[in-house]
Amino acid sequence: MLLIGGPPGAGKTTLARSVGAALDFLSTTVDDLVSTARLFTDAESQPDLHRAGGVDSVEYFTAGPPERLIDDAVALQNVMWPVLEQVIRRHVTEKGPIVMDWWLFDPDKMANSLDGAVRSVWLHVDPVELERRERKLTWFREGSDDPERFHSNFMHRSLWRNQIVAERAAVHGLPVLHQPGDKSVGDLTDETLRRLGCAME
């Protein structure tokens, strides 16, 4: 089983699909599981799950402030992790291999909570490249009365995750794939397989 972490915009889901196809594994993004969990809960029963759920994203990222966006992300990470840990363990013991990606996978939790049957790789994007990618998503900011503030708040959170990947994954000796901006999906797929010791012949 393989988990892929990294900041928003890193290309995690695309990489997960590519690696999954190469290994003949299923692939899924945890964002879909979060959306499903929100359908069956509400802000009263699971407030940390709904801090940003149900809020218009344009309003949410424009209003900020970035510190609140980070606090909300940490709260979501903490409330989802026990559920994800059970899903991951069930795949290991019963349901078969899968590649999962999520921008809030935590290198510390990966290193301390899961056994050797679960591997992880971490995408770290050059900050200039991450900025370039986010700037291209003009549709994401449509409707904001302050698109620059929206972008600044969103980038602040993305760079926070990017830094965590670079620092914490390295501390635990977990494989970090650096994306300076010129690596293709195929390049990253091959690098992932090499780093995991399962390069294709």
Buried (B, 14 or more C-beta within 10 A) or exposed (E): BBBBBBBBBBBBBBBBBBBBEBBEBBBBBBBEBBEEBBEEBEEEEBEBBBBBBEEEBBEBBBBBEBEBBBEBBBBBBEBBBEBBBEBBBEBBEEEEBBBBBBBBBBBEBBBEBBEEEBBBBBBBBBBEBBBEBBEEEEEBBEEBEBBEBBBBBBBBBBBBBBEBBBEBBBEEEBBBBBBEEEBEEEEBBBBBBEBBEEEEE
